[in-house]
Amino acid sequence: MRILSTMITPSHAFTCCDTTSPASTFRRNLTLKLKVPPLRSSMFEDQSAAQDHAQDPMVSSAEHEMMKLAQSHFVAQSLRAVLLVGLFDVLSCEEPLTIDEMISRLPSSSADTPTPTAPRAKINRDGLHRCLRLLCTAGVTKETGKGVEDVEDAYSLTEMGSTLQTSPEKGSSMASFAWHWTEPSLWQSWAALPEYISGIDERPPFDQANLVSASEYYSSSPESRRHRNDVARWASGKELSSMMDSWQQSETLPDLNDKVICDIGGGYGEAAIAIRRTFGNVKKAFCLDLPAVINDASHVEGVELIAGDMFDSSTIPECDVILTKHVLCDFDDDDVVTALVSFKEALPDDGRVVIADAVLPNDEELNEWSPTVSFDVCLSLTGRRAERSKREWSRLAKMAGFVVIDSFSTSAVTVDLLVLGLNHGHMASGRA
């Protein structure tokens, strides 16, 4: 007995559910011998200390918020689990379903790996119930009573939860967001972030976790690549229209009437086409990109495609406005300054540069959740890209002989507009 009592800790006495078994009786008797205090009072030996703690609202509130923050991954992984069994396409906002009703409506599959369209035939009822209850606390699902005298728990979707439905009649779905951001390859990358920040391992966290780069991983993983591309497609599909709306409404963005605009790094000319359609009085629209891109592009009416290099001002046509969308964020500060100096040489004295990137908030604006700040850290896991704040852009602009005139958000969460004008009191050239 002496040996057993040294092996079994007091906490083990509270892990048994079957209180009638011989083993349970043994554990209960052992608990009495050990004189284990009640769980709820074990934090404080002195009841007055417990009262003082409970009456300190500032400490209580801060601890509550920290617990919520540290547990946020519980919700994310519960969301993934429910998504992968296909439950969001079974639930609706209108009809609450019990756990058994949900399971009965799930399509069966013999697939070894569950997907939103091919979940496992056997569902863990208890695990599903617990996850749905947690998702209620995050505003994804709602719980209500059902059955005789409302004795059964039933669940439906909130408006937010309905964005994860993938049926065609629902249109655009955000299921790929939840899939992409919680899949093991990216999830495990977060666990490698401390080694990356501390300098223990200089490889990007994604490379550490997966032993290959992000480009190698996604090129060989079709399912992961599909969801990643769906996320990018969802974001980019909203960007051009929101940019054009903001451009029309702004008094700060340059007037394009009878002006020449050049979209640098414009790919196949999508932004230049949108500008032509939005501003009918544009004098001329250029789209400049690397020769390999331009040679692969189709002819676009009203837009002149030019093969060039943003670091070589001699390849940039004379223009009144330069637009660059999601290009400079892929380069380090030195290269950005070099590119801006090149832009300056192609512009007249009253020329403008419009940078369409996600502009990160500064100061008090950082006190609230920002999707762009989250995106920026997520991108750092792969060692790619860096979004910048208005303050950072102001510093780089000054080094290149520009000044930030204005910065404002669009209705798309992944793109903002930053306007630069020439700083005639400052001359700059070369690298930073």
C-alpha positions as CSV (number, residue, x, y, z in Angstrom):
1,M,0.0,0.0,0.0
2,R,2.9,2.4,0.8
3,I,4.2,1.9,-2.7
4,L,0.9,2.6,-4.3
5,S,0.3,5.7,-2.3
6,T,3.5,7.2,-3.6
7,M,2.6,6.5,-7.2
8,I,-1.0,7.9,-7.2
9,T,-1.2,11.7,-6.9
10,P,-4.2,13.5,-5.4
11,S,-5.4,14.7,-8.9
12,H,-5.9,11.1,-9.9
13,A,-8.6,10.7,-7.4
14,F,-10.9,13.0,-9.5
15,T,-10.4,11.3,-12.8
16,C,-12.8,8.3,-12.4
17,C,-16.4,8.4,-13.6
18,D,-17.5,4.9,-12.4
19,T,-17.8,5.4,-8.6
20,T,-19.1,1.9,-8.0
21,S,-16.2,-0.2,-9.3
22,P,-13.6,-1.7,-6.9
23,A,-10.9,0.4,-8.4
24,S,-13.0,3.5,-7.8
25,T,-13.7,2.5,-4.2
26,F,-9.9,2.1,-3.7
27,R,-9.2,5.5,-5.1
28,R,-12.0,7.1,-3.0
29,N,-10.6,5.6,0.2
30,L,-7.1,6.7,-0.8
31,T,-8.4,10.2,-1.3
32,L,-9.8,10.3,2.2
33,K,-6.5,9.1,3.6
34,L,-4.6,11.8,1.7
35,K,-7.1,14.5,2.9
36,V,-7.2,16.2,-0.5
37,P,-8.9,19.6,-0.3
38,P,-11.9,20.4,-2.5
39,L,-10.8,21.5,-6.0
40,R,-12.5,24.9,-6.0
41,S,-10.8,26.0,-2.8
42,S,-7.4,24.4,-3.4
43,M,-6.1,27.6,-5.1
44,F,-6.3,29.6,-1.8
45,E,-5.3,28.2,1.6
46,D,-6.9,31.2,3.2
47,Q,-10.6,31.9,2.3
48,S,-10.1,35.6,3.0
49,A,-7.4,35.6,0.2
50,A,-9.9,34.1,-2.1
51,Q,-12.4,36.8,-1.3
52,D,-9.9,39.5,-1.9
53,H,-9.0,38.0,-5.3
54,A,-12.7,37.8,-6.3
55,Q,-13.3,41.4,-5.4
56,D,-10.5,42.7,-7.6
57,P,-12.3,43.4,-10.9
58,M,-9.2,44.7,-12.7
59,V,-7.2,41.6,-12.1
60,S,-10.2,39.4,-12.8
61,S,-10.9,41.1,-16.1
62,A,-7.3,41.0,-17.3
63,E,-7.0,37.4,-16.4
64,H,-10.2,36.6,-18.1
65,E,-9.1,38.3,-21.3
66,M,-5.7,36.6,-21.2
67,M,-7.3,33.2,-20.8
68,K,-9.6,34.0,-23.8
69,L,-6.5,35.0,-25.8
70,A,-4.4,32.0,-24.9
71,Q,-7.3,29.6,-25.7
72,S,-8.1,31.1,-29.1
73,H,-6.5,28.1,-30.8
74,F,-9.1,25.9,-29.2
75,V,-11.8,27.6,-31.2
76,A,-9.7,27.5,-34.5
77,Q,-9.1,23.8,-34.2
78,S,-12.7,23.0,-33.3
79,L,-13.8,25.0,-36.3
80,R,-11.5,22.9,-38.5
81,A,-12.8,19.6,-37.0
82,V,-16.5,20.6,-37.6
83,L,-15.6,21.9,-41.1
84,L,-13.8,18.7,-42.2
85,V,-16.8,16.4,-41.4
86,G,-18.9,18.6,-43.6
87,L,-21.3,19.8,-40.9
88,F,-21.6,23.4,-42.1
89,D,-23.4,22.2,-45.2
90,V,-25.8,20.2,-43.1
91,L,-26.6,23.0,-40.6
92,S,-28.6,26.1,-41.5
93,C,-29.6,29.4,-39.8
94,E,-33.3,28.4,-39.8
95,E,-33.6,24.8,-38.5
96,P,-31.8,23.8,-35.3
97,L,-30.7,20.2,-35.4
98,T,-29.8,17.8,-32.6
99,I,-26.5,16.0,-32.7
100,D,-28.2,12.8,-33.9
101,E,-30.1,14.6,-36.6
102,M,-26.9,16.2,-37.9
103,I,-25.1,12.9,-38.1
104,S,-28.0,11.3,-39.9
105,R,-27.7,14.0,-42.6
106,L,-24.0,13.8,-43.1
107,P,-22.9,12.0,-46.3
108,S,-21.0,8.8,-45.7
109,S,-17.6,8.0,-47.1
110,S,-14.9,5.4,-46.9
111,A,-12.2,8.0,-47.4
112,D,-9.2,7.7,-45.1
113,T,-8.8,11.4,-45.0
114,P,-11.9,13.5,-44.3
115,T,-12.6,16.5,-46.5
116,P,-15.6,18.9,-46.5
117,T,-17.2,16.8,-49.3
118,A,-16.1,13.3,-48.1
119,P,-16.4,13.1,-44.2
120,R,-15.9,9.9,-42.3
121,A,-18.9,7.7,-41.9
122,K,-18.3,7.2,-38.2
123,I,-18.7,10.4,-36.2
124,N,-17.6,10.8,-32.5
125,R,-20.9,12.2,-31.1
126,D,-19.4,13.5,-27.8
127,G,-16.5,15.2,-29.5
128,L,-18.8,16.9,-32.1
129,H,-21.2,18.1,-29.4
130,R,-18.4,19.7,-27.4
131,C,-16.9,21.5,-30.4
132,L,-20.3,22.9,-31.4
133,R,-20.8,24.2,-27.9
134,L,-17.4,25.9,-28.0
135,L,-18.2,27.4,-31.4
136,C,-21.3,29.0,-29.8
137,T,-19.0,31.0,-27.6
138,A,-17.3,32.4,-30.7
139,G,-20.5,33.3,-32.5
140,V,-20.3,30.6,-35.2
141,T,-23.2,28.4,-34.0
142,K,-26.3,28.9,-31.7
143,E,-27.7,26.4,-29.2
144,T,-31.4,25.9,-28.4
145,G,-33.5,23.3,-26.7
146,K,-35.5,20.8,-28.8
147,G,-37.7,17.8,-28.3
148,V,-40.2,17.0,-25.5
149,E,-39.8,19.7,-22.9
150,D,-36.7,21.0,-24.7
151,V,-34.4,18.4,-23.1
152,E,-32.2,17.9,-26.2
153,D,-29.5,20.4,-27.3
154,A,-29.9,21.5,-30.9
155,Y,-27.7,23.8,-33.0
156,S,-28.0,26.1,-35.9
157,L,-25.7,28.5,-37.7
158,T,-25.3,32.2,-37.1
159,E,-24.8,34.6,-40.0
160,M,-21.0,34.3,-39.5
161,G,-21.2,30.5,-39.4
162,S,-23.1,30.5,-42.7
163,T,-20.1,32.0,-44.5
164,L,-18.5,28.6,-44.2
165,Q,-21.2,26.8,-46.3
166,T,-19.9,25.6,-49.6
167,S,-23.1,24.8,-51.5
168,P,-23.3,26.5,-55.0
169,E,-26.4,28.5,-54.1
170,K,-24.5,30.2,-51.2
171,G,-22.0,31.6,-53.6
172,S,-18.6,32.7,-52.2
173,S,-17.5,30.6,-49.2
174,M,-14.9,31.3,-46.6
175,A,-14.4,27.6,-45.9
176,S,-11.0,27.7,-47.6
177,F,-9.8,30.3,-45.1
178,A,-10.5,28.0,-42.1
179,W,-9.1,25.0,-44.0
180,H,-5.9,26.8,-45.1
181,W,-5.0,28.6,-41.9
182,T,-5.6,25.5,-39.6
183,E,-4.1,22.7,-41.8
184,P,-1.1,21.0,-40.2
185,S,1.5,22.4,-42.5
186,L,0.7,26.0,-41.6
187,W,-0.4,25.2,-38.0
188,Q,2.9,23.6,-37.1
189,S,4.7,26.5,-38.6
190,W,3.4,28.7,-35.7
191,A,5.1,26.3,-33.3
192,A,8.5,27.1,-34.9
193,L,8.0,30.9,-34.6
194,P,9.9,31.1,-31.3
195,E,13.0,29.5,-32.8
196,Y,12.8,31.9,-35.8
197,I,12.5,35.0,-33.6
198,S,15.1,34.0,-31.1
199,G,17.6,33.3,-33.9
200,I,18.0,29.6,-32.9
201,D,17.0,28.6,-36.4
202,E,17.2,31.2,-39.2
203,R,15.0,29.2,-41.6
204,P,11.5,30.5,-42.0
205,P,9.1,28.7,-39.6
206,F,7.3,27.0,-42.5
207,D,10.6,25.5,-43.7
208,Q,11.4,24.3,-40.1
209,A,8.1,22.6,-39.6
210,N,7.8,21.0,-43.0
211,L,11.4,20.5,-44.1
212,V,10.6,22.2,-47.4
213,S,9.9,25.7,-48.5
214,A,6.3,26.9,-48.9
215,S,6.7,27.0,-52.7
216,E,7.9,23.4,-52.8
217,Y,5.2,22.2,-50.4
218,Y,2.3,23.8,-52.3
219,S,3.5,22.7,-55.7
220,S,3.4,19.1,-54.5
221,S,0.2,19.3,-52.4
222,P,-2.8,19.9,-54.7
223,E,-5.5,20.0,-52.0
224,S,-3.5,22.5,-49.9
225,R,-2.7,24.6,-53.0
226,R,-6.4,24.7,-53.9
227,H,-7.4,26.2,-50.6
228,R,-4.5,28.6,-50.5
229,N,-5.4,29.8,-54.0
230,D,-9.1,30.1,-53.1
231,V,-8.1,32.4,-50.2
232,A,-6.0,34.5,-52.6
233,R,-8.8,34.5,-55.2
234,W,-11.4,35.6,-52.7
235,A,-9.3,38.5,-51.6
236,S,-8.1,39.7,-55.0
237,G,-11.6,39.4,-56.4
238,K,-12.8,42.2,-54.2
239,E,-9.7,44.5,-54.6
240,L,-10.1,46.1,-58.0
241,S,-13.7,47.2,-57.5
242,S,-13.0,48.6,-54.0
243,M,-9.9,50.4,-55.3
244,M,-11.9,52.0,-58.1
245,D,-14.7,53.0,-55.7
246,S,-12.2,54.7,-53.4
247,W,-10.5,56.4,-56.3
248,Q,-13.7,57.9,-57.5
249,Q,-14.8,59.1,-54.1
250,S,-11.4,60.5,-52.9
251,E,-10.3,64.1,-53.2
252,T,-6.7,63.1,-52.5
253,L,-6.1,60.5,-55.2
254,P,-4.9,62.0,-58.5
255,D,-7.5,63.0,-61.0
256,L,-6.9,60.8,-64.1
257,N,-8.8,63.0,-66.5
258,D,-6.5,63.5,-69.6
259,K,-3.6,61.9,-67.7
260,V,-1.2,59.0,-68.5
261,I,-1.0,56.2,-66.0
262,C,1.4,53.3,-65.8
263,D,0.6,50.2,-63.7
264,I,4.1,48.8,-62.8
265,G,4.1,45.0,-62.1
266,G,0.6,45.0,-63.5
267,G,0.7,41.4,-64.8
268,Y,-1.7,41.0,-67.7
269,G,-3.2,44.4,-67.3
270,E,-6.2,43.8,-65.0
271,A,-5.8,47.0,-63.0
272,A,-5.1,49.1,-66.1
273,I,-8.3,47.7,-67.7
274,A,-10.3,48.5,-64.6
275,I,-9.0,52.1,-64.6
276,R,-9.8,52.5,-68.3
277,R,-13.4,51.3,-67.7
278,T,-13.8,53.5,-64.6
279,F,-12.2,56.6,-65.9
280,G,-13.2,57.1,-69.5
281,N,-11.1,60.2,-70.0
282,V,-7.8,58.6,-69.2
283,K,-5.3,59.8,-71.9
284,K,-3.3,56.6,-72.0
285,A,-2.9,53.5,-69.8
286,F,0.3,51.4,-69.7
287,C,0.9,48.0,-68.0
288,L,4.6,47.3,-67.4
289,D,5.9,44.0,-66.2
290,L,8.9,41.7,-66.8
291,P,9.4,40.4,-70.4
292,A,8.4,36.8,-69.5
293,V,5.0,38.1,-68.2
294,I,4.3,40.5,-71.1
295,N,5.3,38.0,-73.7
296,D,2.7,35.6,-72.3
297,A,-0.1,38.3,-72.1
298,S,-2.9,38.7,-74.6
299,H,-3.6,42.0,-76.4
300,V,-5.8,44.3,-74.4
301,E,-7.7,47.0,-76.1
302,G,-7.0,50.5,-74.6
303,V,-4.0,49.3,-72.6
304,E,-0.4,49.2,-73.9
305,L,1.6,46.3,-72.5
306,I,5.3,47.1,-72.0
307,A,8.2,44.8,-71.1
308,G,10.4,46.5,-68.6
309,D,12.0,46.6,-65.1
310,M,10.9,48.9,-62.3
311,F,14.5,49.3,-61.2
312,D,15.5,50.7,-64.6
313,S,13.8,54.1,-65.2
314,S,14.7,54.0,-68.9
315,T,12.1,51.2,-69.4
316,I,9.3,53.2,-67.6
317,P,7.3,55.3,-70.0
318,E,6.8,59.0,-69.2
319,C,3.5,59.2,-67.2
320,D,1.6,61.4,-64.8
321,V,0.7,58.6,-62.3
322,I,2.4,55.4,-61.4
323,L,0.3,52.6,-59.8
324,T,1.9,49.5,-58.2
325,K,-0.3,46.9,-56.6
326,H,1.1,44.1,-54.3
327,V,4.6,44.5,-55.8
328,L,6.7,46.6,-53.4
329,C,5.6,44.4,-50.4
330,D,7.7,41.6,-51.9
331,F,10.9,43.6,-51.7
332,D,13.2,44.7,-48.9
333,D,13.6,48.4,-47.9
334,D,16.7,49.0,-50.0
335,D,15.0,47.7,-53.2
336,V,11.9,49.7,-52.5
337,V,13.9,52.9,-52.2
338,T,15.7,52.0,-55.5
339,A,12.4,51.4,-57.2
340,L,10.9,54.7,-55.9
341,V,13.9,56.6,-57.2
342,S,13.4,55.0,-60.6
343,F,9.7,56.0,-60.5
344,K,10.7,59.6,-59.6
345,E,12.8,59.9,-62.8
346,A,9.8,58.9,-64.9
347,L,7.4,61.4,-63.4
348,P,6.8,65.1,-63.9
349,D,7.2,67.5,-60.9
350,D,3.5,67.1,-60.0
351,G,3.5,63.4,-60.6
352,R,2.0,60.9,-58.1
353,V,2.7,57.3,-57.0
354,V,-0.2,55.2,-55.8
355,I,0.8,52.2,-53.8
356,A,-1.9,49.5,-53.4
357,D,-0.7,47.4,-50.6
358,A,-2.1,46.6,-47.1
359,V,-1.0,49.6,-45.0
360,L,-0.6,48.5,-41.4
361,P,-2.0,50.7,-38.6
362,N,0.2,52.7,-36.2
363,D,-0.2,53.7,-32.6
364,E,-3.7,53.7,-31.1
365,E,-5.1,52.1,-34.2
366,L,-3.2,48.9,-33.3
367,N,-5.3,48.5,-30.1
368,E,-8.0,46.8,-32.2
369,W,-7.8,43.6,-34.2
370,S,-6.6,44.1,-37.7
371,P,-6.8,41.5,-40.5
372,T,-3.8,43.1,-42.2
373,V,-1.6,42.8,-39.2
374,S,-2.6,39.2,-38.9
375,F,-2.0,38.5,-42.6
376,D,1.5,40.1,-42.2
377,V,2.6,37.8,-39.4
378,C,1.2,34.8,-41.2
379,L,3.2,35.7,-44.3
380,S,6.3,35.9,-42.2
381,L,6.0,32.2,-41.5
382,T,7.0,31.5,-45.1
383,G,9.8,34.1,-45.2
384,R,7.9,36.0,-47.8
385,R,6.7,39.6,-48.1
386,A,6.3,42.3,-45.6
387,E,3.5,44.8,-45.3
388,R,4.4,48.2,-44.0
389,S,2.8,50.8,-41.9
390,K,2.2,54.5,-42.9
391,R,5.2,55.5,-40.7
392,E,7.5,52.9,-42.4
393,W,6.3,54.1,-45.8
394,S,6.9,57.7,-44.8
395,R,10.5,56.9,-43.9
396,L,11.2,55.1,-47.2
397,A,9.4,57.8,-49.3
398,K,11.6,60.5,-47.7
399,M,14.8,58.5,-48.5
400,A,13.7,58.4,-52.2
401,G,12.7,62.0,-52.4
402,F,8.9,61.6,-51.9
403,V,6.4,62.5,-49.2
404,V,3.3,60.6,-48.2
405,I,0.3,62.8,-49.1
406,D,-2.4,60.5,-47.8
407,S,-3.3,56.9,-46.9
408,F,-6.7,55.4,-46.5
409,S,-8.5,52.1,-46.4
410,T,-10.7,50.5,-49.1
411,S,-13.6,48.1,-48.6
412,A,-11.3,45.2,-49.3
413,V,-9.4,44.0,-46.2
414,T,-6.2,43.1,-48.2
415,V,-5.5,46.4,-50.0
416,D,-5.2,50.1,-49.0
417,L,-4.1,53.1,-51.0
418,L,-1.1,55.2,-50.2
419,V,-0.4,58.4,-52.3
420,L,3.1,59.7,-52.7
421,G,4.1,63.1,-54.2
422,L,7.5,64.4,-55.0
423,N,9.3,66.1,-52.1
424,H,11.0,69.0,-54.0
425,G,13.1,70.0,-51.0
426,H,14.8,66.6,-50.9
427,M,16.9,64.9,-53.6
428,A,17.7,61.2,-53.4
429,S,19.4,58.7,-55.5
430,G,20.8,55.2,-55.2
431,R,20.1,52.6,-52.6
432,A,19.1,53.2,-49.0
